[in-house]
Every structure is written in structure tokens, then in C-alpha cells.
């Protein structure tokens, strides 16, 4: 998994979800050399939401969806494809906006928004 210089990790989800998200990001394009979607850093990104269970949607504001800056003008997105692996990875791009409690003994996850 790609990591930025701050050690944060990406959100990796199904390719169709990633394509749908970046289809509304002005100037976004898939770049094979970068290994994912890139866009002009001055682009305003939409909020990204992930459903947990039946009653909670974790929202990541658009201004927190940039994973890294590749050049002065080009940024690499915080949500990228899992390559069809049928596994979702919710990295620090998401966790920086949520309080998350893992209860391994009871196989439970509790999640709530941080007041940002």
C-alpha cells in the first residue's frame, strides 16, 4: 500500500466507486505512472462517504481527501482502487476524521465523527 511521507494510508475501494468519485472532480485523471488518480491541487474535492452497518455513514470532507502532493500543481487522491480485490481498506485518510474503537474480543467496531 502506498504511504505518504507522513505515514498515512489511502482509502482503497472497488474500482467503480473510485471512478464515480473522480468523475465529478474537475481535471481528475487516472495516471498509470503515479499509480492512481491525480488532479490539479487547486481543485475542490467533494465529500466522500463510507457506509458502516445500517445506520452510519463516515464522511470525509473534500479538503481532507488529498493523499499527497506530487508536484507543486498535481495532487494524488486519497481514495484509490483496490484492484478488484473484494477488500476495502479504510486508511488514515478516513481515520483522521473519525473516532474508531476496535473491540476484538467482541468482534465489534464503534465509529463516530470527530468534530473538525
Backbone torsions as a table, in degrees:
resi	resn	phi	psi	omega
1	UNK	NA	136.8	179.7
2	UNK	-69.2	140.6	175.4
3	UNK	-129.8	144.6	177.2
4	UNK	-83.9	178.9	-179.5
5	UNK	-68.3	-11.8	177.4
6	UNK	-94.7	-0.9	176.9
7	UNK	85.3	4.3	-179.5
8	UNK	-77.2	155.5	179.7
9	UNK	-117.9	157.1	-176.5
10	UNK	-74.6	166.0	164.8
11	UNK	-93.3	121.8	178.4
12	UNK	-114.5	120.2	-177.3
13	UNK	-136.7	179.2	-178.8
14	UNK	-55.7	141.9	-177.2
15	UNK	-55.6	-35.0	-179.6
16	UNK	-65.2	-36.4	179.1
17	UNK	-67.8	-43.0	-179.9
18	UNK	-62.8	-46.5	-180.0
19	UNK	-61.5	-40.7	179.2
20	UNK	-64.8	-42.2	179.5
21	UNK	-61.3	-52.1	-175.7
22	UNK	-74.2	-13.3	176.6
23	UNK	-66.5	-19.6	178.5
24	UNK	-105.5	7.4	178.3
25	UNK	-99.4	114.9	-177.5
26	UNK	-61.2	126.3	176.7
27	UNK	83.5	0.6	-179.6
28	UNK	-73.5	143.7	175.8
29	UNK	-154.2	151.3	174.8
30	UNK	-76.4	132.9	-179.8
31	UNK	-126.4	110.0	-176.8
32	UNK	-61.7	-36.9	-179.5
33	UNK	-64.0	-39.0	178.5
34	UNK	-78.4	-22.4	179.7
35	UNK	87.1	20.9	179.1
36	UNK	170.5	-162.6	-177.1
37	UNK	-81.4	136.2	176.6
38	UNK	-125.4	164.4	179.5
39	UNK	-163.0	162.8	176.2
40	UNK	-62.6	134.9	-176.2
41	UNK	-62.2	-23.3	179.3
42	UNK	-85.5	6.1	179.0
43	UNK	-76.0	137.4	175.9
44	UNK	-84.2	122.4	-177.6
45	UNK	-95.6	147.0	176.6
46	UNK	-78.4	160.9	173.5
47	UNK	-64.3	144.7	177.8
48	UNK	-114.4	130.9	-178.9
49	UNK	-118.6	142.3	177.8
50	UNK	-129.0	131.0	-179.2
51	UNK	-86.0	133.8	174.5
52	UNK	-123.3	111.0	-177.6
53	UNK	68.4	-158.4	-176.9
54	UNK	-90.6	-13.8	-167.7
55	UNK	-125.5	6.6	-176.0
56	UNK	-140.4	134.6	173.4
57	UNK	-121.8	117.0	176.5
58	UNK	-80.6	123.8	-179.1
59	UNK	-107.8	131.9	174.7
60	UNK	-112.5	113.8	-179.9
61	UNK	-58.5	147.8	-178.7
62	UNK	-55.0	-34.5	-178.8
63	UNK	-72.8	-1.4	176.5
64	UNK	-115.8	11.2	-176.0
65	UNK	-92.8	-2.5	176.2
66	UNK	-83.8	127.8	179.7
67	UNK	-83.8	-47.4	179.4
68	UNK	-157.5	160.5	176.7
69	UNK	-100.5	117.7	-177.2
70	UNK	-81.1	-41.3	175.4
71	UNK	-137.0	-177.7	178.6
72	UNK	-61.2	-28.0	-174.9
73	UNK	-110.3	-16.5	-172.9
74	UNK	-116.1	130.9	179.2
75	UNK	-116.2	156.1	179.1
76	UNK	-107.9	128.4	-174.4
77	UNK	-69.7	151.1	-179.1
78	UNK	-82.2	-10.6	174.1
79	UNK	-117.5	127.3	-178.2
80	UNK	-138.8	170.9	-176.7
81	UNK	-73.6	142.1	172.8
82	UNK	-86.1	6.7	178.5
83	UNK	69.1	21.5	-179.2
84	UNK	78.2	20.4	-174.2
85	UNK	-74.9	-2.9	-179.4
86	UNK	58.9	33.4	179.6
87	UNK	-143.7	128.3	178.8
88	UNK	-99.8	137.8	177.9
89	UNK	-119.4	120.1	180.0
90	UNK	-105.1	90.7	-175.7
91	UNK	-81.3	-167.6	-176.2
92	UNK	-61.2	-23.3	176.4
93	UNK	-57.1	-38.2	177.0
94	UNK	-84.7	-44.8	-173.8
95	UNK	-64.7	-22.6	178.3
96	UNK	-68.5	-14.0	-179.1
97	UNK	-107.4	0.0	-173.6
98	UNK	-133.6	148.7	165.3
99	UNK	-90.1	128.5	-176.8
100	UNK	-131.0	130.5	177.0
101	UNK	-121.2	119.8	176.4
102	UNK	-95.9	124.1	176.9
103	UNK	-115.9	84.9	-176.7
104	UNK	-62.9	-33.1	-179.3
105	UNK	-64.2	-30.2	-179.9
106	UNK	-112.1	10.1	-177.8
107	UNK	50.2	51.3	-178.9
108	UNK	-129.2	153.3	174.4
109	UNK	-131.2	130.5	174.5
110	UNK	-117.4	137.9	-174.7
111	UNK	-143.4	141.5	178.5
112	UNK	-151.4	153.0	-178.8
113	UNK	-71.9	145.3	169.0
114	UNK	-81.7	148.0	173.2
115	UNK	-81.5	107.5	-174.1
116	UNK	-104.2	NA	NA
